[in-house]
Amino acid sequence: MQSRPLIFAVLTASFLVGGMACQPASNKKKVPSQVRSPRLELGQKEQSDEVDFGEDWDAVEGLLSSGGSGTKEEVMRQAAVLGTKPTAPRYGISVATFTSEAHRAQGNEYIRKLGLLLPGISEELSLHSESDQSMVLYGDFEGWDDPNVRDATTKLRNVRIQGRKIFETPILTEVVPPRDPATIDPIELLSLRLKYPEARTLYTVEVAVWGDFESGDLSSERRRQISEDYARSLRTAGHQAWFHHDEIKQMSTVTIGVFDHRAVDAESGIRSPGVERVVDTFPMRLVNGQPLMIPVIRGDLGSGTRPQKPMLVEVPHL
């Protein structure tokens, strides 16, 4: 029978060599993908068989009608079925990040091996997975100013196995737990990712945004309500409107339309006719209900101002 020190040494070697093969923890934002060759989704009144969605799409039947305006009663009935309040962000100290195709399995294996070596630490670990990466988080904190973060970070930095530090760069990280699909409203922008989970590229036109911007005048509940009401009013007027809440940025947006990877020509930057029709209909990007004014000449405040046009943005992933 092997001695306890020998077993510990074997487990340690296995953990250090195999279990730690992950990228350093990072709080860096993901780099958005580049716009690919131009493609558009036509307006609601145009036929779906006229649109070629390329390799991103297995089928397009019903896409253009899926966001139809409907009657006011139908829209309000759909809204009443589901709760749309997003999941609140949580805060944990990121100790490891995995980005391979098997990132979830690697993250779970990392936690399992830590449980063998450091049971007191592993009890506080959890896995947060996104579409392209998984993070191992330590603890559950109230926010950036939580006084317990400093002590927890110091504790992690001092953890050693055979004299070697295990957690080199523990970083407090803000993440949003995955949404339960049942809570996603039919006209919430995220619903497009449920409808077309294999689509790599989806775009929409952002026409309005709401946020408190540290003024203390607009509560989160009010911000969400205003944006949802605006999206539904646009639906009743016949526009394919969507709302989206970003609880990390504390902003809510309303967008129009959904476009595939040919929304903008990658070489010329020319937007597709479908995108241009949206911009012609909604010529000004609104911030808290007012047009956002920008310099006529970029960087030259003396050149006068003009309303900023709506922006083409990528549909967020779940």
C-alpha positions in Angstrom: 0.0 0.0 0.0 1.4 3.4 -1.0 2.2 5.9 1.7 0.1 9.1 2.0 3.0 11.4 1.0 3.6 9.4 -2.1 -0.1 9.6 -3.1 -0.1 13.4 -2.5 3.0 13.8 -4.6 1.5 11.9 -7.5 -1.7 13.9 -7.3 0.2 17.1 -7.1 2.3 16.3 -10.2 -0.8 15.4 -12.1 -2.5 18.6 -11.2 0.4 20.8 -11.9 1.2 19.3 -15.3 -2.2 18.4 -16.7 -4.8 20.4 -14.7 -3.1 23.8 -15.0 -2.9 23.8 -18.7 -5.2 26.8 -19.1 -4.7 30.4 -20.0 -4.1 33.0 -17.3 -7.2 34.5 -15.7 -8.3 37.6 -17.6 -11.0 40.2 -17.3 -10.4 41.4 -20.8 -13.4 42.0 -23.0 -13.9 39.8 -26.1 -12.8 41.3 -29.4 -15.8 41.7 -31.6 -15.8 39.7 -34.8 -15.1 41.5 -38.1 -18.0 42.3 -40.4 -18.1 39.8 -43.3 -19.3 40.1 -46.9 -22.6 42.0 -47.3 -25.9 40.4 -46.6 -29.2 41.6 -45.4 -32.5 40.5 -44.1 -35.2 42.3 -46.1 -38.1 44.1 -44.5 -41.1 42.4 -43.0 -43.3 42.8 -46.1 -40.7 41.1 -48.5 -40.6 37.4 -49.1 -38.1 35.2 -47.3 -37.4 33.1 -50.5 -35.8 36.2 -52.0 -33.1 36.2 -49.3 -30.0 34.0 -49.4 -28.6 33.7 -45.8 -25.5 31.8 -46.8 -23.9 29.0 -44.8 -25.0 30.5 -41.5 -28.6 29.3 -42.1 -30.1 25.9 -42.4 -33.5 27.4 -43.1 -35.0 30.9 -43.2 -38.7 30.1 -43.3 -40.6 32.2 -40.8 -37.6 34.5 -40.0 -39.1 37.6 -41.4 -42.5 37.0 -39.9 -41.2 35.8 -36.6 -40.9 39.4 -35.4 -44.1 40.6 -37.0 -45.8 43.6 -35.4 -49.1 41.8 -34.5 -51.9 43.6 -32.8 -51.3 45.6 -29.6 -53.3 43.0 -27.7 -51.1 40.1 -29.1 -47.9 41.9 -28.2 -49.1 42.7 -24.7 -50.3 39.1 -24.2 -46.9 37.7 -25.2 -45.2 40.2 -22.8 -47.4 39.1 -20.0 -46.5 35.4 -20.4 -42.8 35.8 -19.6 -40.8 37.7 -17.0 -38.2 39.8 -18.8 -36.1 41.0 -15.8 -32.5 40.0 -16.6 -30.4 37.9 -14.2 -28.4 40.2 -11.9 -24.6 40.2 -12.4 -22.6 38.2 -9.9 -19.0 38.8 -8.8 -16.3 36.2 -8.2 -12.6 36.1 -8.3 -11.4 34.5 -11.6 -8.6 32.0 -11.0 -8.5 30.2 -14.3 -9.8 30.7 -17.9 -10.2 28.0 -20.5 -10.9 28.8 -24.2 -10.5 25.5 -26.1 -13.5 23.7 -27.6 -13.6 21.6 -24.5 -13.5 24.6 -22.1 -16.4 23.4 -20.0 -14.9 20.0 -19.4 -11.5 21.4 -18.7 -13.0 23.8 -16.2 -14.9 21.1 -14.4 -11.8 18.9 -14.3 -9.7 21.8 -12.9 -12.2 22.1 -10.0 -12.2 18.4 -9.4 -8.4 18.2 -9.1 -8.4 21.2 -6.8 -10.9 19.4 -4.6 -8.4 16.6 -4.1 -5.5 18.9 -3.2 -7.2 21.9 -1.6 -10.6 20.9 -0.3 -10.9 24.1 1.7 -10.5 26.2 -1.5 -12.5 24.1 -3.9 -15.7 24.4 -1.8 -15.8 28.1 -2.9 -15.2 27.4 -6.6 -17.8 27.5 -9.4 -17.8 27.4 -13.1 -19.1 30.2 -15.3 -19.3 29.2 -19.0 -20.0 31.3 -22.1 -20.2 30.3 -25.7 -16.4 30.5 -26.2 -14.8 30.2 -22.8 -15.2 29.0 -19.2 -14.0 30.7 -16.1 -13.4 29.2 -12.7 -14.6 31.7 -10.1 -13.8 31.8 -6.3 -16.4 33.1 -3.9 -19.6 35.1 -4.4 -19.2 38.8 -3.6 -21.6 41.8 -3.4 -19.8 44.0 -5.9 -16.6 45.8 -6.7 -16.6 47.5 -3.3 -17.1 44.3 -1.3 -14.6 44.5 1.7 -14.2 40.8 1.6 -12.5 40.8 -1.8 -9.1 42.0 -0.6 -8.8 39.3 2.1 -9.9 36.6 -0.4 -7.5 37.7 -3.0 -4.6 37.8 -0.6 -5.6 34.3 0.6 -5.5 32.9 -2.9 -2.2 34.5 -3.8 -0.6 32.8 -0.8 -1.8 29.3 -1.7 1.1 27.1 -2.6 1.6 23.4 -3.4 5.2 22.2 -3.1 6.3 25.8 -2.8 4.7 26.8 -6.1 1.9 29.5 -6.3 -1.3 28.1 -7.7 -3.2 31.3 -8.3 -0.8 33.9 -9.8 -3.4 36.5 -10.9 -6.7 36.2 -9.1 -8.9 39.0 -10.5 -12.4 40.1 -9.3 -14.7 39.6 -12.3 -18.3 40.6 -13.0 -20.3 38.0 -14.9 -24.0 37.5 -15.8 -25.3 34.0 -15.1 -26.9 32.3 -18.2 -30.5 33.2 -18.7 -33.2 30.6 -18.4 -34.6 30.5 -22.0 -38.1 30.4 -20.5 -37.6 34.0 -19.2 -36.7 35.5 -22.6 -39.5 37.6 -24.1 -40.4 36.9 -27.8 -39.4 40.4 -28.7 -36.2 40.5 -26.6 -33.1 40.6 -28.8 -31.7 37.5 -27.2 -34.6 35.5 -28.6 -32.9 35.5 -32.0 -30.1 33.5 -30.5 -32.6 30.9 -29.3 -34.3 30.8 -32.6 -31.0 30.5 -34.6 -28.4 29.0 -32.2 -26.1 28.0 -35.1 -26.0 31.4 -36.8 -22.5 32.8 -36.4 -23.3 36.3 -37.5 -26.4 38.3 -36.7 -26.8 42.1 -36.7 -29.4 44.7 -35.8 -29.7 48.5 -35.9 -29.6 50.2 -32.6 -31.9 53.3 -32.7 -32.3 54.1 -29.0 -30.5 53.6 -25.7 -31.3 54.4 -22.0 -29.0 54.6 -19.0 -28.6 56.4 -15.7 -25.0 57.4 -16.5 -24.4 57.8 -12.7 -26.9 60.6 -12.5 -29.2 58.8 -10.0 -32.2 59.9 -12.0 -33.1 56.7 -13.8 -33.6 53.5 -11.8 -32.8 50.1 -13.4 -36.5 49.1 -13.3 -37.6 52.3 -15.0 -34.8 52.0 -17.6 -35.9 48.5 -18.5 -39.6 49.5 -18.5 -39.1 52.5 -20.8 -37.1 50.5 -23.4 -39.6 47.6 -23.4 -42.6 50.0 -23.8 -40.8 51.7 -26.7 -40.0 48.5 -28.5 -43.7 47.3 -28.2 -45.0 50.7 -29.4 -42.7 50.3 -32.5 -44.1 46.8 -33.0 -47.6 48.1 -33.0 -46.5 50.6 -35.7 -45.3 47.8 -37.9 -41.6 47.9 -37.2 -39.5 44.8 -36.3 -38.3 46.2 -33.0 -36.4 44.4 -30.2 -35.3 45.4 -26.7 -32.1 44.4 -24.9 -30.9 44.9 -21.3 -27.1 45.0 -20.6 -27.0 44.7 -16.8 -23.2 45.0 -16.7 -23.2 48.3 -18.6 -26.5 49.3 -16.9 -28.0 50.2 -20.2 -31.1 49.2 -22.2 -31.4 49.5 -26.0 -34.0 49.2 -28.7 -33.0 48.0 -32.1 -34.7 47.5 -35.5 -34.5 44.5 -37.8 -32.2 41.5 -38.0 -29.5 41.1 -40.6 -27.0 38.4 -41.5 -23.3 38.6 -42.4 -23.9 40.6 -45.5 -25.3 43.7 -43.7 -22.1 45.6 -44.6 -19.6 45.2 -47.3 -16.3 44.2 -45.6 -14.1 46.0 -48.2 -16.1 49.2 -48.9 -18.0 49.6 -45.7 -21.2 50.2 -47.7 -24.3 49.2 -45.8 -26.9 47.0 -47.5 -30.2 48.5 -48.8 -32.0 46.8 -45.9 -29.9 48.6 -43.3 -30.2 51.9 -45.2 -33.9 51.6 -45.1 -33.9 51.3 -41.3 -31.5 54.3 -41.0 -33.7 56.4 -43.4 -36.8 55.6 -41.2 -34.9 56.2 -37.9 -32.3 58.9 -38.8 -31.3 59.8 -35.3 -29.9 57.7 -32.5 -31.7 58.6 -29.3 -30.2 58.6 -25.8 -32.7 58.8 -23.0 -35.3 60.0 -25.5 -33.1 62.8 -27.0 -31.0 62.8 -30.2 -27.3 62.3 -29.5 -25.5 65.2 -30.9 -21.9 64.8 -32.2 -19.4 67.1 -34.0 -19.9 67.6 -37.7 -16.2 67.0 -38.1 -15.0 64.3 -35.8 -12.8 65.7 -33.1 -13.5 69.3 -34.0 -15.9 70.8 -31.4 -16.0 74.1 -33.4 -17.4 72.5 -36.5 -20.9 72.4 -35.1 -23.1 69.4 -34.2 -25.4 67.0 -35.9 -27.5 64.1 -34.7 -25.7 60.7 -34.6 -27.2 58.1 -36.9 -28.3 54.7 -35.6 -25.6 52.1 -35.3 -25.3 48.6 -36.7 -24.5 46.3 -33.8 -24.1 42.5 -33.3 -26.9 40.6 -31.7 -25.4 39.5 -28.3 -24.9 35.9 -27.5 -26.6 34.1 -24.6 
